[in-house]
Amino acid sequence: MAAIKKEETLQRASGGLFVVLEGIDGSGKTTAWQFLKDHYSSDPSVLFLREPTNLPTGRKLRACLQGKEPPPDTDEGWMDLFLADRQANVTENIIPALAEGQLIVQDRYTFSTAAYQSASPDSARQVLAKQKHFPAPDVIIYLDLKPEQALTRIDRRSGIEGREHFESRERLERIYANYQSILPDNCLRVNASNSQEEVRNQVLAIIESARRNQ
């Protein structure tokens, strides 16, 4: 996997703004992302991205997560899939959009990889450090929800049979602990146990404030 050149990560116009939504499965992160996408649908200066992406790298990763293709046998194999998809996303989407001064709102980024692909907080910090060559987000919004609450939501939505690879109590507790160890001090936390309307309004307010203060 080719490395991203340092100068590529710096090709950003002063008006560009990179916002990342993070949270464990079931936190309502993707619902908030979809709300924002609908809210800004008439604004061509806003780009919405997700990881896994809809690029070939992301489609392969989603197929493995959903059991439609054989999953990797090792943690390293999973890591390779996630990082290949991120590199494709950064090269094809993120860098060009920031260079044009766009607002990017992305569902999941480097913190997800570190939290999900690590066995402990220590290893999560190491995985995050290995991704420093990727463009850093300007705003990190973390939808904070306890694992037991998240799992209840997941089962209500799709049933136990519909759970994906990471959607178990043990895995979500590990992921939650990893997130707590790697989220930076400037991360903006939203209480995801609040109503859907409260969550989406708070997320929108954070983004609008960031745009005004660019």
C-alpha positions as CSV (number, residue, x, y, z in Angstrom):
1,M,0.0,0.0,0.0
2,A,1.6,3.2,-1.2
3,A,2.1,5.9,1.4
4,I,0.5,9.3,1.1
5,K,3.1,12.0,0.5
6,K,3.2,14.6,3.3
7,E,2.7,17.5,0.9
8,E,-0.5,15.9,-0.3
9,T,-2.0,16.3,3.1
10,L,-1.3,20.0,3.1
11,Q,-3.2,20.9,-0.1
12,R,-6.0,22.7,1.8
13,A,-7.7,25.9,1.0
14,S,-8.3,28.2,3.9
15,G,-12.0,27.8,3.5
16,G,-11.9,24.0,3.7
17,L,-13.4,22.4,6.8
18,F,-13.1,18.7,7.7
19,V,-15.7,17.4,10.2
20,V,-15.7,13.8,11.4
21,L,-18.5,12.0,13.2
22,E,-17.4,9.1,15.5
23,G,-19.2,6.7,17.8
24,I,-19.7,3.0,18.5
25,D,-22.3,1.0,16.5
26,G,-25.8,2.0,17.6
27,S,-24.9,5.5,18.8
28,G,-27.0,7.1,16.1
29,K,-23.9,8.5,14.3
30,T,-25.1,7.5,10.8
31,T,-28.6,8.8,11.5
32,A,-27.1,12.1,12.4
33,W,-24.9,12.0,9.3
34,Q,-28.0,11.3,7.1
35,F,-29.9,14.2,8.7
36,L,-27.0,16.6,8.0
37,K,-26.9,15.3,4.4
38,D,-30.6,16.1,3.9
39,H,-30.2,19.5,5.7
40,Y,-27.3,20.6,3.4
41,S,-28.7,18.9,0.2
42,S,-29.0,22.2,-1.6
43,D,-25.5,23.4,-0.7
44,P,-22.9,22.3,-3.3
45,S,-20.0,23.4,-1.1
46,V,-20.7,20.5,1.3
47,L,-19.5,17.0,0.6
48,F,-20.7,13.9,2.6
49,L,-18.4,10.9,2.9
50,R,-18.5,7.6,4.7
51,E,-16.1,4.9,5.6
52,P,-16.3,2.2,4.5
53,T,-16.6,4.1,1.2
54,N,-18.5,3.2,-2.0
55,L,-15.2,2.8,-3.7
56,P,-14.1,-0.7,-4.7
57,T,-12.0,-0.9,-1.5
58,G,-15.0,0.0,0.7
59,R,-17.4,-2.3,-1.1
60,K,-15.1,-5.2,-0.4
61,L,-14.8,-4.2,3.2
62,R,-18.6,-4.0,3.7
63,A,-19.0,-7.4,2.1
64,C,-16.6,-8.9,4.7
65,L,-18.3,-7.1,7.5
66,Q,-21.8,-8.4,6.4
67,G,-20.5,-11.9,5.8
68,K,-21.1,-11.8,2.1
69,E,-17.4,-12.5,1.5
70,P,-15.0,-14.5,3.6
71,P,-13.6,-12.1,6.3
72,P,-9.8,-11.8,7.0
73,D,-8.3,-14.4,9.3
74,T,-6.3,-12.0,11.3
75,D,-6.5,-8.5,12.9
76,E,-3.8,-7.4,10.5
77,G,-5.9,-8.5,7.6
78,W,-8.8,-6.4,8.8
79,M,-6.4,-3.5,9.3
80,D,-5.2,-3.8,5.7
81,L,-8.7,-3.6,4.4
82,F,-9.6,-0.5,6.5
83,L,-6.4,1.4,5.6
84,A,-6.6,0.6,1.9
85,D,-10.1,2.1,1.9
86,R,-9.0,5.1,3.8
87,Q,-6.1,5.8,1.5
88,A,-8.4,5.6,-1.5
89,N,-10.9,8.0,0.2
90,V,-8.2,10.5,1.2
91,T,-6.6,10.5,-2.3
92,E,-9.8,10.5,-4.4
93,N,-12.2,12.5,-2.1
94,I,-10.8,14.3,0.9
95,I,-7.7,16.0,-0.5
96,P,-9.4,17.4,-3.6
97,A,-12.4,18.6,-1.7
98,L,-10.3,20.4,0.9
99,A,-8.2,22.0,-1.8
100,E,-11.4,23.4,-3.3
101,G,-12.5,24.9,0.1
102,Q,-15.4,22.5,0.7
103,L,-17.0,21.5,4.0
104,I,-16.6,17.7,4.4
105,V,-18.8,15.8,6.8
106,Q,-17.6,12.3,7.2
107,D,-19.0,9.2,9.0
108,R,-16.0,7.5,10.6
109,Y,-12.3,8.1,10.2
110,T,-8.9,7.3,11.8
111,F,-10.4,7.1,15.3
112,S,-12.8,4.3,14.2
113,T,-9.9,2.3,12.8
114,A,-7.9,2.6,16.0
115,A,-10.9,1.9,18.3
116,Y,-12.3,-1.0,16.3
117,Q,-9.1,-2.7,15.2
118,S,-7.3,-2.7,18.6
119,A,-7.4,-5.2,21.4
120,S,-6.6,-2.6,24.2
121,P,-6.3,1.1,24.8
122,D,-2.6,0.9,24.5
123,S,-2.7,-0.7,21.0
124,A,-5.5,1.8,20.0
125,R,-3.1,4.6,20.7
126,Q,-0.4,2.9,18.6
127,V,-2.8,2.4,15.7
128,L,-3.9,6.0,15.8
129,A,-0.2,7.2,15.8
130,K,0.4,5.1,12.7
131,Q,-2.2,7.1,10.8
132,K,-0.7,10.6,11.4
133,H,0.1,10.9,7.7
134,F,-3.7,11.2,6.9
135,P,-5.2,14.7,6.9
136,A,-6.3,15.6,10.4
137,P,-10.0,16.6,10.9
138,D,-10.8,20.2,12.0
139,V,-13.8,19.1,14.1
140,I,-14.3,15.7,15.8
141,I,-17.9,15.0,17.0
142,Y,-18.2,11.9,19.2
143,L,-21.7,10.5,19.9
144,D,-21.3,9.1,23.3
145,L,-23.5,6.1,24.2
146,K,-22.8,3.2,26.6
147,P,-22.4,-0.3,24.9
148,E,-25.4,-1.8,26.6
149,Q,-27.7,1.0,25.3
150,A,-26.1,0.7,21.9
151,L,-26.7,-3.0,21.7
152,T,-30.4,-2.6,22.7
153,R,-30.8,-0.2,19.8
154,I,-29.0,-2.5,17.4
155,D,-31.2,-5.5,18.3
156,R,-34.4,-3.3,18.1
157,R,-33.3,-2.2,14.6
158,S,-32.2,-5.5,13.0
159,G,-32.5,-8.3,15.6
160,I,-29.8,-10.5,16.9
161,E,-29.6,-12.3,13.6
162,G,-28.9,-9.0,11.9
163,R,-25.8,-8.1,13.9
164,E,-22.6,-7.4,12.0
165,H,-19.1,-8.5,13.0
166,F,-18.4,-5.9,15.7
167,E,-21.9,-5.8,17.1
168,S,-21.5,-7.9,20.3
169,R,-21.4,-6.8,23.9
170,E,-17.8,-7.9,24.4
171,R,-16.6,-6.1,21.2
172,L,-18.6,-2.9,21.8
173,E,-17.2,-2.6,25.4
174,R,-13.7,-3.0,24.0
175,I,-14.3,-0.5,21.3
176,Y,-15.9,2.0,23.7
177,A,-12.9,1.7,26.1
178,N,-10.5,2.2,23.1
179,Y,-12.4,5.4,22.1
180,Q,-12.0,6.9,25.5
181,S,-8.3,6.4,25.4
182,I,-7.7,8.1,22.0
183,L,-10.2,10.9,21.6
184,P,-8.3,14.2,21.8
185,D,-9.2,17.0,24.3
186,N,-10.7,19.1,21.6
187,C,-13.2,16.4,20.7
188,L,-16.8,17.6,21.0
189,R,-19.0,15.0,22.8
190,V,-22.7,14.7,22.3
191,N,-24.8,12.7,24.7
192,A,-26.3,10.1,22.3
193,S,-28.8,8.9,24.9
194,N,-30.8,12.1,24.3
195,S,-33.6,12.2,21.8
196,Q,-32.8,11.9,18.1
197,E,-33.9,15.5,17.6
198,E,-31.7,16.8,20.4
199,V,-28.7,14.9,19.1
200,R,-29.1,16.1,15.5
201,N,-29.7,19.7,16.6
202,Q,-26.6,19.7,18.7
203,V,-24.5,18.2,15.9
204,L,-25.8,20.8,13.5
205,A,-25.1,23.6,15.9
206,I,-21.5,22.5,16.3
207,I,-21.0,22.4,12.5
208,E,-22.6,25.8,12.0
209,S,-20.4,27.3,14.7
210,A,-17.3,25.8,13.2
211,R,-18.2,27.3,9.8
212,R,-18.8,30.7,11.2
213,N,-15.4,30.6,13.0
214,Q,-13.3,29.5,10.1
